[in-house]
Amino acid sequence: MKEIRTRYAPSPTGYLHIGGARTALFNYLFAKHNNGKFIFRLEDTDVSRNVPGGEESQLNNLAWLKIIPDESPINPNEKYGKYRQTEKLARYNEIIEKMIQDKTAYIAFDSSSELEQQRKEQEAKGIMSFRYDRNWLKISDEEKEKRLKNKEYSIRVSLPKNKVYSWNDLVRGNISVNTDEIGDWVIQKSDGYPTYNFAVVVDDHDMEITHVFRGEEHITNTPKQLAIYDLLNWEHPSFGHLTIITNMEGKKLSKRDASLSQFIEDYKNDGYVPDAIFNFLALLGWTSEDAKELMSIEELIEKFDYRRLSKSPSKFDINKMNWFSKQYMKKEKNEDLIQKINFSKNHDIVWKNLFVETYKQNCCNIKEMNESLIIYNQELEPIKNENNKIINEFINQLKSKDFTIENIQEAINKTKEITNTSGKELFMTIRKATTNLEHGPELAKTIFLFGKEKIYYRLGIKHED
């Protein structure tokens, strides 16, 4: 059997987006499930939109997510050619020349203003979806020579008339499109660069890509690409088009939507556990047969079945993602987390371990851990004497014992018993009195982390008491 080869081919125009990351992930899972190869390739021919460091950002964020390409521009396999489109212009030109010779492509001399005029004439006839008419432009041979010399032309594919291109989509089933709905489209622009729908076919063919999973916005591109495969007598890969990712209101994720972070870089900088994001993204449009949610990368690879990809949009639920991250944070080794948290020099290793063990139970990421640490670096102001029976009894119980977690917990328990209070009335009263907070992790540990000196000062307990 032919080796399974999938790819993720972004443009270096910005950071790795959630949608791109999920596309890369599904291609990676499919390849690895089938003992195949996952390839990273760069579509960088839209030079004006490329940003410095775009390629490195994509690769670094994929690596952080633990999606490691088997081949890439920095780890190429010479058998498959170049992995950046700007390094393949000679190859594209070679194929275009062949197509012109075979009359499956032709030179189109239309200027932008002439194309606009053709579009207006079609609209006047009630044709609202523009189809290029190769016989519309009437210019002299002399004018053609002039435009050839000045490189004022593009190359268009010569599509067969009334031909239906069909494919059995890996996600959506059978889809068919007639070439009369497409029209001859540009395969090489006047600046000499190939268009996406042409270059991607050459790249996938050269790299022997067998399966392509990508967003549903590419469905309209697929028949154009199938036409190129057909005209060149090349075998085409299998295509699967993933549904969109929406916010919780059901609207497609927009990069302008500031209600949630949409770039992997943001989650990386906040200190999320990458395995948690990997796990969460894998369930944005896919479920395992046993409906299990928490799965290691190895489990996800083993269980990935493309036939279980959803045909419905997937909602990006930040609360669900944070739940995933909490489960993974609990499993992180304390010593690993300690290295990532901004502890002060005043904190010894015992204190650091207790802090991490206490807060990793409910924090989603390192950013939250650092925010939780702030209160322990601040002074506590003395409480006002409210003559509250719960506070007074807790003070009596606390000062009668050594300042340990166990004894603090016993003081809480005794206060509960003696004052006959419980729940929110008991715990929030003690928490607010000791730490000036209303919510937090395990109360006895929180009080202990502040230290005896701060807590005694807060409660007005003299050490000799």
C-alpha positions as a Markdown table, in Angstrom:
| # | Residue | x | y | z |
|---|---|---|---|---|
| 1 | Met | 0.0 | 0.0 | 0.0 |
| 2 | Lys | 1.1 | 3.6 | -0.7 |
| 3 | Glu | 2.4 | 5.4 | 2.3 |
| 4 | Ile | -0.1 | 7.9 | 3.8 |
| 5 | Arg | 1.2 | 11.4 | 3.5 |
| 6 | Thr | -0.7 | 14.5 | 4.8 |
| 7 | Arg | 0.3 | 18.1 | 5.0 |
| 8 | Tyr | -0.4 | 21.4 | 6.7 |
| 9 | Ala | 0.5 | 24.3 | 4.3 |
| 10 | Pro | 0.0 | 27.8 | 5.9 |
| 11 | Ser | 1.1 | 31.2 | 4.6 |
| 12 | Pro | 3.7 | 33.0 | 6.7 |
| 13 | Thr | 1.3 | 35.9 | 7.3 |
| 14 | Gly | 0.9 | 35.7 | 11.1 |
| 15 | Tyr | 0.6 | 33.5 | 14.2 |
| 16 | Leu | -0.8 | 30.0 | 14.3 |
| 17 | His | -4.6 | 30.4 | 14.7 |
| 18 | Ile | -6.9 | 28.0 | 16.4 |
| 19 | Gly | -8.5 | 26.9 | 13.1 |
| 20 | Gly | -5.1 | 26.3 | 11.5 |
| 21 | Ala | -3.9 | 24.4 | 14.5 |
| 22 | Arg | -6.9 | 22.1 | 14.4 |
| 23 | Thr | -6.3 | 21.5 | 10.7 |
| 24 | Ala | -2.7 | 20.6 | 11.3 |
| 25 | Leu | -3.7 | 18.4 | 14.2 |
| 26 | Phe | -6.3 | 16.4 | 12.2 |
| 27 | Asn | -3.8 | 15.9 | 9.4 |
| 28 | Tyr | -1.2 | 14.8 | 12.0 |
| 29 | Leu | -3.5 | 12.4 | 13.8 |
| 30 | Phe | -4.6 | 10.8 | 10.5 |
| 31 | Ala | -1.0 | 10.3 | 9.3 |
| 32 | Lys | 0.2 | 8.9 | 12.6 |
| 33 | His | -2.8 | 6.7 | 13.0 |
| 34 | Asn | -1.9 | 5.1 | 9.6 |
| 35 | Asn | 1.9 | 5.1 | 10.3 |
| 36 | Gly | 2.3 | 7.8 | 7.7 |
| 37 | Lys | 4.1 | 11.1 | 7.4 |
| 38 | Phe | 3.0 | 14.6 | 8.3 |
| 39 | Ile | 4.5 | 17.4 | 6.2 |
| 40 | Phe | 4.7 | 21.1 | 6.8 |
| 41 | Arg | 4.9 | 23.3 | 3.7 |
| 42 | Leu | 4.9 | 27.0 | 3.2 |
| 43 | Glu | 2.7 | 28.9 | 0.8 |
| 44 | Asp | 4.6 | 32.2 | 0.6 |
| 45 | Thr | 4.0 | 33.5 | -2.9 |
| 46 | Asp | 1.7 | 36.3 | -1.7 |
| 47 | Val | 4.9 | 38.2 | -0.8 |
| 48 | Ser | 3.3 | 41.5 | 0.2 |
| 49 | Arg | 1.4 | 39.8 | 3.1 |
| 50 | Asn | 4.3 | 37.7 | 4.5 |
| 51 | Val | 5.5 | 38.9 | 7.9 |
| 52 | Pro | 9.1 | 38.5 | 9.3 |
| 53 | Gly | 9.3 | 35.4 | 11.5 |
| 54 | Gly | 6.0 | 34.0 | 10.2 |
| 55 | Glu | 7.4 | 30.7 | 9.3 |
| 56 | Glu | 9.3 | 30.3 | 12.6 |
| 57 | Ser | 6.2 | 31.3 | 14.5 |
| 58 | Gln | 4.1 | 28.6 | 12.8 |
| 59 | Leu | 6.8 | 25.9 | 13.3 |
| 60 | Asn | 7.5 | 26.9 | 16.9 |
| 61 | Asn | 3.9 | 26.9 | 17.9 |
| 62 | Leu | 3.3 | 23.6 | 16.3 |
| 63 | Ala | 6.3 | 22.2 | 18.2 |
| 64 | Trp | 4.9 | 23.6 | 21.4 |
| 65 | Leu | 1.6 | 21.8 | 20.7 |
| 66 | Lys | 3.7 | 18.6 | 20.1 |
| 67 | Ile | 2.7 | 18.5 | 16.4 |
| 68 | Ile | 6.1 | 17.7 | 14.9 |
| 69 | Pro | 6.3 | 17.5 | 11.1 |
| 70 | Asp | 8.3 | 14.7 | 9.6 |
| 71 | Glu | 9.3 | 17.0 | 6.8 |
| 72 | Ser | 9.5 | 20.8 | 6.6 |
| 73 | Pro | 11.6 | 23.6 | 5.1 |
| 74 | Ile | 14.1 | 23.0 | 8.0 |
| 75 | Asn | 13.9 | 19.2 | 7.7 |
| 76 | Pro | 13.4 | 18.6 | 4.0 |
| 77 | Asn | 13.4 | 15.4 | 2.0 |
| 78 | Glu | 15.2 | 16.2 | -1.3 |
| 79 | Lys | 13.0 | 13.6 | -3.1 |
| 80 | Tyr | 10.0 | 15.9 | -2.8 |
| 81 | Gly | 11.5 | 19.2 | -3.9 |
| 82 | Lys | 11.4 | 22.5 | -2.1 |
| 83 | Tyr | 9.1 | 23.2 | 0.9 |
| 84 | Arg | 8.6 | 26.9 | 0.2 |
| 85 | Gln | 6.7 | 28.0 | -2.8 |
| 86 | Thr | 8.9 | 30.9 | -3.6 |
| 87 | Glu | 11.7 | 28.4 | -4.1 |
| 88 | Lys | 9.7 | 26.5 | -6.7 |
| 89 | Leu | 9.0 | 29.1 | -9.3 |
| 90 | Ala | 11.0 | 27.3 | -12.0 |
| 91 | Arg | 9.0 | 24.2 | -11.3 |
| 92 | Tyr | 5.7 | 26.0 | -11.7 |
| 93 | Asn | 6.8 | 27.7 | -14.9 |
| 94 | Glu | 7.9 | 24.3 | -16.3 |
| 95 | Ile | 4.4 | 22.9 | -15.8 |
| 96 | Ile | 2.7 | 26.1 | -17.1 |
| 97 | Glu | 4.8 | 26.0 | -20.3 |
| 98 | Lys | 3.7 | 22.3 | -20.8 |
| 99 | Met | 0.1 | 23.2 | -20.3 |
| 100 | Ile | 0.3 | 26.0 | -22.9 |
| 101 | Gln | 1.9 | 23.7 | -25.4 |
| 102 | Asp | -0.8 | 21.1 | -24.7 |
| 103 | Lys | -3.4 | 23.9 | -25.1 |
| 104 | Thr | -4.8 | 23.2 | -21.6 |
| 105 | Ala | -3.7 | 26.7 | -20.6 |
| 106 | Tyr | -3.4 | 30.0 | -22.6 |
| 107 | Ile | -2.2 | 33.5 | -22.4 |
| 108 | Ala | -4.9 | 36.0 | -21.4 |
| 109 | Phe | -4.2 | 39.6 | -22.3 |
| 110 | Asp | -7.0 | 41.3 | -20.4 |
| 111 | Ser | -6.2 | 44.3 | -18.2 |
| 112 | Ser | -7.9 | 44.9 | -14.9 |
| 113 | Ser | -10.1 | 47.6 | -16.4 |
| 114 | Glu | -11.1 | 45.3 | -19.3 |
| 115 | Leu | -12.0 | 42.5 | -16.9 |
| 116 | Glu | -14.1 | 45.0 | -15.0 |
| 117 | Gln | -15.9 | 46.0 | -18.2 |
| 118 | Gln | -16.6 | 42.3 | -19.0 |
| 119 | Arg | -18.0 | 41.8 | -15.5 |
| 120 | Lys | -20.3 | 44.8 | -15.9 |
| 121 | Glu | -21.6 | 43.5 | -19.3 |
| 122 | Gln | -22.4 | 40.2 | -17.7 |
| 123 | Glu | -24.2 | 41.9 | -14.8 |
| 124 | Ala | -26.3 | 43.9 | -17.3 |
| 125 | Lys | -27.4 | 40.6 | -18.8 |
| 126 | Gly | -28.4 | 39.3 | -15.4 |
| 127 | Ile | -25.3 | 37.1 | -14.9 |
| 128 | Met | -24.3 | 38.0 | -11.3 |
| 129 | Ser | -21.7 | 35.2 | -10.9 |
| 130 | Phe | -18.8 | 36.3 | -13.2 |
| 131 | Arg | -17.5 | 33.7 | -15.6 |
| 132 | Tyr | -14.5 | 34.7 | -17.7 |
| 133 | Asp | -15.2 | 34.7 | -21.5 |
| 134 | Arg | -11.9 | 33.9 | -23.3 |
| 135 | Asn | -13.5 | 35.3 | -26.6 |
| 136 | Trp | -14.6 | 38.6 | -25.2 |
| 137 | Leu | -11.4 | 40.6 | -25.6 |
| 138 | Lys | -10.7 | 41.8 | -29.2 |
| 139 | Ile | -7.2 | 43.3 | -29.6 |
| 140 | Ser | -4.8 | 43.3 | -32.6 |
| 141 | Asp | -1.8 | 41.1 | -32.9 |
| 142 | Glu | 0.3 | 44.2 | -32.6 |
| 143 | Glu | -1.3 | 45.0 | -29.2 |
| 144 | Lys | -0.8 | 41.4 | -28.1 |
| 145 | Glu | 3.0 | 41.6 | -28.9 |
| 146 | Lys | 3.2 | 44.9 | -27.0 |
| 147 | Arg | 1.5 | 43.3 | -23.9 |
| 148 | Leu | 3.7 | 40.2 | -24.2 |
| 149 | Lys | 6.8 | 42.4 | -24.2 |
| 150 | Asn | 5.6 | 44.4 | -21.2 |
| 151 | Lys | 4.5 | 41.2 | -19.4 |
| 152 | Glu | 0.9 | 42.6 | -19.3 |
| 153 | Tyr | -0.8 | 39.3 | -19.3 |
| 154 | Ser | -1.8 | 36.3 | -17.1 |
| 155 | Ile | -2.1 | 32.6 | -17.8 |
| 156 | Arg | -5.5 | 30.9 | -17.5 |
| 157 | Val | -6.5 | 27.3 | -17.5 |
| 158 | Ser | -8.5 | 26.1 | -20.4 |
| 159 | Leu | -11.3 | 24.3 | -18.7 |
| 160 | Pro | -13.4 | 21.7 | -20.6 |
| 161 | Lys | -17.0 | 22.7 | -21.1 |
| 162 | Asn | -19.8 | 21.1 | -19.2 |
| 163 | Lys | -17.6 | 18.7 | -17.3 |
| 164 | Val | -18.6 | 17.5 | -13.9 |
| 165 | Tyr | -15.8 | 17.0 | -11.3 |
| 166 | Ser | -16.9 | 14.8 | -8.3 |
| 167 | Trp | -15.1 | 13.6 | -5.2 |
| 168 | Asn | -16.2 | 11.5 | -2.2 |
| 169 | Asp | -15.4 | 14.0 | 0.5 |
| 170 | Leu | -13.9 | 12.2 | 3.6 |
| 171 | Val | -16.2 | 14.3 | 5.9 |
| 172 | Arg | -19.2 | 15.3 | 3.8 |
| 173 | Gly | -19.7 | 12.5 | 1.2 |
| 174 | Asn | -20.2 | 13.0 | -2.5 |
| 175 | Ile | -19.8 | 16.5 | -3.9 |
| 176 | Ser | -20.0 | 17.5 | -7.6 |
| 177 | Val | -19.4 | 20.7 | -9.5 |
| 178 | Asn | -19.8 | 21.5 | -13.2 |
| 179 | Thr | -17.0 | 23.4 | -14.9 |
| 180 | Asp | -19.5 | 25.8 | -16.5 |
| 181 | Glu | -20.0 | 27.1 | -12.9 |
| 182 | Ile | -16.3 | 28.0 | -12.6 |
| 183 | Gly | -15.0 | 29.4 | -15.9 |
| 184 | Asp | -11.3 | 29.7 | -16.9 |
| 185 | Trp | -9.4 | 30.9 | -14.0 |
| 186 | Val | -5.9 | 32.4 | -13.6 |
| 187 | Ile | -3.1 | 30.0 | -12.8 |
| 188 | Gln | -0.2 | 32.5 | -13.1 |
| 189 | Lys | -0.6 | 36.2 | -12.3 |
| 190 | Ser | 0.9 | 39.0 | -14.3 |
| 191 | Asp | 3.7 | 39.3 | -11.7 |
| 192 | Gly | 4.9 | 35.8 | -12.6 |
| 193 | Tyr | 3.7 | 34.1 | -9.4 |
| 194 | Pro | 1.4 | 31.1 | -9.5 |
| 195 | Thr | -2.0 | 31.3 | -8.0 |
| 196 | Tyr | -2.9 | 29.2 | -5.0 |
| 197 | Asn | -5.2 | 26.7 | -6.8 |
| 198 | Phe | -2.4 | 25.9 | -9.3 |
| 199 | Ala | 0.6 | 25.8 | -7.0 |
| 200 | Val | -1.0 | 23.7 | -4.4 |
| 201 | Val | -1.7 | 21.0 | -6.9 |
| 202 | Val | 1.9 | 20.9 | -8.1 |
| 203 | Asp | 3.1 | 20.8 | -4.5 |
| 204 | Asp | 0.7 | 18.0 | -3.5 |
| 205 | His | 1.7 | 16.0 | -6.6 |
| 206 | Asp | 5.4 | 16.5 | -6.1 |
| 207 | Met | 5.2 | 15.6 | -2.4 |
| 208 | Glu | 3.0 | 12.6 | -3.1 |
| 209 | Ile | 0.3 | 13.8 | -0.7 |
| 210 | Thr | -2.4 | 11.1 | -0.3 |
| 211 | His | -5.0 | 12.9 | 1.9 |
| 212 | Val | -5.9 | 16.5 | 2.5 |
| 213 | Phe | -8.0 | 17.7 | 5.5 |
| 214 | Arg | -8.7 | 21.4 | 5.4 |
| 215 | Gly | -11.4 | 23.9 | 6.2 |
| 216 | Glu | -14.8 | 24.0 | 4.5 |
| 217 | Glu | -13.9 | 27.3 | 2.8 |
| 218 | His | -11.8 | 25.3 | 0.4 |
| 219 | Ile | -14.7 | 23.3 | -1.0 |
| 220 | Thr | -15.1 | 25.8 | -3.9 |
| 221 | Asn | -11.3 | 25.4 | -4.6 |
| 222 | Thr | -11.5 | 21.6 | -4.9 |
| 223 | Pro | -13.1 | 21.3 | -8.4 |
| 224 | Lys | -10.5 | 23.8 | -9.7 |
| 225 | Gln | -7.7 | 21.7 | -8.3 |
| 226 | Leu | -9.3 | 18.5 | -9.6 |
| 227 | Ala | -9.4 | 20.1 | -13.1 |
| 228 | Ile | -5.6 | 20.7 | -12.9 |
| 229 | Tyr | -5.0 | 17.1 | -11.8 |
| 230 | Asp | -7.2 | 15.9 | -14.7 |
| 231 | Leu | -5.5 | 18.1 | -17.3 |
| 232 | Leu | -2.1 | 16.9 | -16.3 |
| 233 | Asn | -3.1 | 13.3 | -16.0 |
| 234 | Trp | -2.1 | 13.2 | -12.3 |
| 235 | Glu | -3.6 | 11.2 | -9.6 |
| 236 | His | -5.3 | 13.4 | -7.0 |
| 237 | Pro | -5.4 | 13.0 | -3.2 |
| 238 | Ser | -8.5 | 12.3 | -1.1 |
| 239 | Phe | -10.1 | 15.5 | 0.3 |
| 240 | Gly | -11.9 | 16.1 | 3.5 |
| 241 | His | -13.4 | 19.4 | 4.4 |
| 242 | Leu | -13.7 | 20.2 | 8.1 |
| 243 | Thr | -16.6 | 22.2 | 9.5 |
| 244 | Ile | -16.1 | 25.7 | 10.9 |
| 245 | Ile | -15.3 | 26.6 | 14.5 |
| 246 | Thr | -17.7 | 29.0 | 16.1 |
| 247 | Asn | -18.0 | 30.9 | 19.4 |
| 248 | Met | -20.6 | 30.0 | 22.0 |
| 249 | Glu | -23.2 | 32.2 | 20.1 |
| 250 | Gly | -22.7 | 30.1 | 17.0 |
| 251 | Lys | -20.9 | 32.8 | 15.0 |
| 252 | Lys | -17.8 | 31.8 | 13.0 |
| 253 | Leu | -14.6 | 32.7 | 14.9 |
| 254 | Ser | -13.3 | 36.1 | 13.7 |
| 255 | Lys | -9.8 | 37.4 | 14.4 |
| 256 | Arg | -11.5 | 40.6 | 15.4 |
| 257 | Asp | -13.4 | 38.9 | 18.2 |
| 258 | Ala | -11.7 | 39.9 | 21.4 |
| 259 | Ser | -13.9 | 37.7 | 23.7 |
| 260 | Leu | -11.4 | 34.9 | 23.6 |
| 261 | Ser | -7.8 | 34.3 | 22.6 |
| 262 | Gln | -7.6 | 32.8 | 19.1 |
| 263 | Phe | -3.9 | 32.2 | 18.7 |
| 264 | Ile | -1.8 | 29.3 | 20.0 |
| 265 | Glu | 0.9 | 31.8 | 21.0 |
| 266 | Asp | -1.5 | 33.3 | 23.6 |
| 267 | Tyr | -2.1 | 30.0 | 25.3 |
| 268 | Lys | 1.6 | 29.3 | 25.1 |
| 269 | Asn | 2.5 | 32.6 | 26.7 |
| 270 | Asp | -0.1 | 32.1 | 29.4 |
| 271 | Gly | 1.5 | 28.8 | 30.4 |
| 272 | Tyr | -1.2 | 26.3 | 29.5 |
| 273 | Val | -0.2 | 22.7 | 29.4 |
| 274 | Pro | 0.3 | 21.9 | 25.6 |
| 275 | Asp | -1.1 | 18.4 | 26.0 |
| 276 | Ala | -4.3 | 19.9 | 27.3 |
| 277 | Ile | -4.7 | 22.2 | 24.2 |
| 278 | Phe | -3.8 | 19.2 | 21.9 |
| 279 | Asn | -6.5 | 17.1 | 23.6 |
| 280 | Phe | -9.1 | 19.9 | 23.5 |
| 281 | Leu | -8.5 | 20.8 | 19.8 |
| 282 | Ala | -8.8 | 17.1 | 18.9 |
| 283 | Leu | -12.4 | 17.1 | 20.1 |
| 284 | Leu | -13.4 | 20.3 | 18.1 |
| 285 | Gly | -15.2 | 18.3 | 15.5 |
| 286 | Trp | -14.3 | 14.7 | 16.3 |
| 287 | Thr | -15.2 | 12.2 | 19.0 |
| 288 | Ser | -13.8 | 8.8 | 19.8 |
| 289 | Glu | -16.0 | 5.8 | 19.6 |
| 290 | Asp | -16.0 | 5.3 | 23.3 |
| 291 | Ala | -16.9 | 9.0 | 23.9 |
| 292 | Lys | -13.8 | 9.4 | 26.1 |
| 293 | Glu | -12.6 | 13.0 | 26.5 |
| 294 | Leu | -9.4 | 13.0 | 28.5 |
| 295 | Met | -6.8 | 11.2 | 26.3 |
| 296 | Ser | -3.1 | 11.3 | 25.9 |
| 297 | Ile | -1.5 | 12.1 | 22.5 |
| 298 | Glu | -0.7 | 8.4 | 22.1 |
| 299 | Glu | -4.4 | 7.5 | 22.8 |
| 300 | Leu | -5.7 | 10.1 | 20.4 |
| 301 | Ile | -3.4 | 8.8 | 17.6 |
| 302 | Glu | -4.5 | 5.2 | 18.3 |
| 303 | Lys | -8.3 | 6.1 | 18.4 |
| 304 | Phe | -8.4 | 8.7 | 15.5 |
| 305 | Asp | -11.0 | 7.6 | 12.9 |
| 306 | Tyr | -11.7 | 10.2 | 10.2 |
| 307 | Arg | -15.2 | 8.7 | 9.8 |
| 308 | Arg | -16.1 | 10.2 | 13.2 |
| 309 | Leu | -15.4 | 13.7 | 12.0 |
| 310 | Ser | -18.4 | 15.9 | 12.6 |
| 311 | Lys | -20.6 | 17.4 | 9.8 |
| 312 | Ser | -21.8 | 20.1 | 12.2 |
| 313 | Pro | -19.9 | 23.3 | 13.3 |
| 314 | Ser | -17.9 | 23.0 | 16.5 |
| 315 | Lys | -18.2 | 25.5 | 19.4 |
| 316 | Phe | -15.1 | 26.8 | 21.0 |
| 317 | Asp | -16.0 | 26.6 | 24.7 |
| 318 | Ile | -13.3 | 28.4 | 26.7 |
| 319 | Asn | -14.7 | 27.0 | 29.9 |
| 320 | Lys | -14.4 | 23.5 | 28.6 |
| 321 | Met | -10.9 | 24.1 | 27.5 |
| 322 | Asn | -10.0 | 25.5 | 30.9 |
| 323 | Trp | -11.5 | 22.4 | 32.5 |
| 324 | Phe | -9.2 | 20.3 | 30.3 |
| 325 | Ser | -6.2 | 22.4 | 31.3 |
| 326 | Lys | -7.0 | 22.0 | 35.0 |
| 327 | Gln | -7.0 | 18.2 | 34.7 |
| 328 | Tyr | -3.6 | 18.3 | 33.0 |
| 329 | Met | -2.2 | 20.8 | 35.5 |
| 330 | Lys | -3.0 | 18.5 | 38.4 |
| 331 | Lys | -0.8 | 15.9 | 36.7 |
| 332 | Glu | 2.2 | 18.2 | 36.3 |
| 333 | Lys | 5.2 | 17.5 | 38.5 |
| 334 | Asn | 5.7 | 20.2 | 41.2 |
| 335 | Glu | 9.3 | 20.6 | 40.4 |
| 336 | Asp | 8.5 | 21.4 | 36.7 |
| 337 | Leu | 5.9 | 24.0 | 37.7 |
| 338 | Ile | 8.2 | 25.6 | 40.3 |
| 339 | Gln | 10.7 | 26.4 | 37.5 |
| 340 | Lys | 8.0 | 28.3 | 35.6 |
| 341 | Ile | 6.5 | 30.4 | 38.5 |
| 342 | Asn | 7.8 | 33.8 | 39.5 |
| 343 | Phe | 8.7 | 33.0 | 43.1 |
| 344 | Ser | 10.5 | 35.5 | 45.3 |
| 345 | Lys | 13.8 | 34.8 | 47.1 |
| 346 | Asn | 11.9 | 34.7 | 50.4 |
| 347 | His | 10.1 | 31.4 | 49.4 |
| 348 | Asp | 12.0 | 28.2 | 50.3 |
| 349 | Ile | 11.5 | 24.9 | 48.5 |
| 350 | Val | 9.1 | 23.6 | 51.1 |
| 351 | Trp | 6.8 | 26.6 | 50.7 |
| 352 | Lys | 7.1 | 26.5 | 46.9 |
| 353 | Asn | 6.0 | 22.9 | 46.9 |
| 354 | Leu | 3.1 | 23.5 | 49.1 |
| 355 | Phe | 1.9 | 26.5 | 47.0 |
| 356 | Val | 2.2 | 24.5 | 43.8 |
| 357 | Glu | 0.4 | 21.5 | 45.2 |
| 358 | Thr | -2.4 | 23.7 | 46.6 |
| 359 | Tyr | -3.0 | 25.9 | 43.6 |
| 360 | Lys | -2.4 | 23.5 | 40.7 |
| 361 | Gln | -5.7 | 21.7 | 41.7 |
| 362 | Asn | -7.7 | 24.7 | 40.4 |
| 363 | Cys | -5.5 | 26.8 | 38.1 |
| 364 | Cys | -5.6 | 26.5 | 34.3 |
| 365 | Asn | -2.2 | 27.8 | 33.6 |
| 366 | Ile | 1.0 | 29.4 | 34.9 |
| 367 | Lys | -0.4 | 32.9 | 34.5 |
| 368 | Glu | -3.1 | 32.1 | 37.0 |
| 369 | Met | -0.5 | 30.5 | 39.3 |
| 370 | Asn | 1.5 | 33.8 | 39.2 |
| 371 | Glu | -1.6 | 35.8 | 39.8 |
| 372 | Ser | -2.5 | 33.6 | 42.8 |
| 373 | Leu | 1.1 | 34.2 | 44.2 |
| 374 | Ile | 0.7 | 38.0 | 44.4 |
| 375 | Ile | -1.3 | 38.0 | 47.6 |
| 376 | Tyr | 1.4 | 36.2 | 49.5 |
| 377 | Asn | 3.9 | 39.0 | 48.6 |
| 378 | Gln | 1.6 | 41.6 | 50.1 |
| 379 | Glu | 1.1 | 42.8 | 53.6 |
| 380 | Leu | -2.2 | 42.0 | 55.4 |
| 381 | Glu | -3.9 | 44.9 | 57.3 |
| 382 | Pro | -5.3 | 44.1 | 60.8 |
| 383 | Ile | -9.0 | 43.3 | 60.9 |
| 384 | Lys | -11.4 | 45.5 | 62.8 |
| 385 | Asn | -12.8 | 44.0 | 66.0 |
| 386 | Glu | -16.2 | 42.9 | 64.8 |
| 387 | Asn | -16.9 | 40.9 | 67.9 |
| 388 | Asn | -17.9 | 38.0 | 65.6 |
| 389 | Lys | -18.4 | 34.7 | 67.5 |
| 390 | Ile | -16.9 | 32.6 | 64.6 |
| 391 | Ile | -13.8 | 34.9 | 64.3 |
| 392 | Asn | -13.3 | 35.0 | 68.1 |
| 393 | Glu | -13.6 | 31.3 | 68.5 |
| 394 | Phe | -11.2 | 30.6 | 65.6 |
| 395 | Ile | -8.7 | 33.0 | 67.2 |
| 396 | Asn | -8.9 | 31.1 | 70.5 |
| 397 | Gln | -8.5 | 27.8 | 68.8 |
| 398 | Leu | -5.6 | 29.0 | 66.6 |
| 399 | Lys | -3.4 | 30.6 | 69.2 |
| 400 | Ser | -3.6 | 27.5 | 71.5 |
| 401 | Lys | -1.7 | 25.3 | 69.1 |
| 402 | Asp | 1.4 | 25.3 | 67.0 |
| 403 | Phe | 1.0 | 26.9 | 63.6 |
| 404 | Thr | 0.7 | 23.9 | 61.3 |
| 405 | Ile | -1.7 | 22.9 | 58.5 |
| 406 | Glu | -3.1 | 20.1 | 60.6 |
| 407 | Asn | -3.7 | 22.4 | 63.6 |
| 408 | Ile | -5.2 | 25.1 | 61.5 |
| 409 | Gln | -7.7 | 22.6 | 60.1 |
| 410 | Glu | -8.4 | 21.4 | 63.7 |
| 411 | Ala | -9.1 | 25.0 | 64.7 |
| 412 | Ile | -11.6 | 25.3 | 61.8 |
| 413 | Asn | -13.2 | 22.1 | 62.9 |
| 414 | Lys | -13.5 | 23.1 | 66.5 |
| 415 | Thr | -14.9 | 26.5 | 65.6 |
| 416 | Lys | -17.5 | 24.7 | 63.5 |
| 417 | Glu | -18.4 | 22.5 | 66.5 |
| 418 | Ile | -18.5 | 25.1 | 69.2 |
| 419 | Thr | -20.3 | 27.9 | 67.2 |
| 420 | Asn | -22.7 | 25.4 | 65.5 |
| 421 | Thr | -22.0 | 26.9 | 62.1 |
| 422 | Ser | -21.0 | 25.4 | 58.8 |
| 423 | Gly | -20.8 | 26.0 | 55.0 |
| 424 | Lys | -20.5 | 29.5 | 53.6 |
| 425 | Glu | -21.2 | 31.2 | 57.0 |
| 426 | Leu | -18.2 | 29.4 | 58.6 |
| 427 | Phe | -15.7 | 29.1 | 55.8 |
| 428 | Met | -16.2 | 32.5 | 54.2 |
| 429 | Thr | -16.1 | 34.3 | 57.5 |
| 430 | Ile | -12.8 | 32.7 | 58.5 |
| 431 | Arg | -11.3 | 33.1 | 55.0 |
| 432 | Lys | -12.2 | 36.8 | 54.9 |
| 433 | Ala | -10.9 | 37.4 | 58.4 |
| 434 | Thr | -7.6 | 35.7 | 57.8 |
| 435 | Thr | -6.7 | 36.3 | 54.2 |
| 436 | Asn | -9.1 | 39.2 | 53.1 |
| 437 | Leu | -10.3 | 36.9 | 50.3 |
| 438 | Glu | -13.7 | 35.5 | 49.7 |
| 439 | His | -12.7 | 32.5 | 47.6 |
| 440 | Gly | -9.7 | 30.3 | 47.2 |
| 441 | Pro | -8.2 | 26.8 | 47.5 |
| 442 | Glu | -8.2 | 24.6 | 50.6 |
| 443 | Leu | -8.6 | 27.0 | 53.5 |
| 444 | Ala | -6.1 | 25.6 | 56.0 |
| 445 | Lys | -3.4 | 25.5 | 53.4 |
| 446 | Thr | -4.1 | 29.0 | 52.3 |
| 447 | Ile | -3.9 | 30.3 | 55.8 |
| 448 | Phe | -0.6 | 28.4 | 56.4 |
| 449 | Leu | 0.9 | 29.8 | 53.2 |
| 450 | Phe | 0.5 | 33.4 | 54.5 |
| 451 | Gly | 2.7 | 32.4 | 57.5 |
| 452 | Lys | 2.2 | 32.7 | 61.2 |
| 453 | Glu | 3.5 | 36.3 | 61.5 |
| 454 | Lys | 1.1 | 37.7 | 58.9 |
| 455 | Ile | -1.9 | 35.8 | 60.1 |
| 456 | Tyr | -1.3 | 36.7 | 63.8 |
| 457 | Tyr | -0.8 | 40.4 | 62.8 |
| 458 | Arg | -4.0 | 40.2 | 60.8 |
| 459 | Leu | -6.0 | 38.7 | 63.6 |
| 460 | Gly | -4.4 | 40.8 | 66.4 |
| 461 | Ile | -2.8 | 37.8 | 68.1 |
| 462 | Lys | 0.3 | 38.6 | 70.2 |
| 463 | His | 3.0 | 36.0 | 69.9 |
| 464 | Glu | 3.2 | 35.6 | 73.7 |
| 465 | Asp | -0.5 | 34.7 | 73.7 |
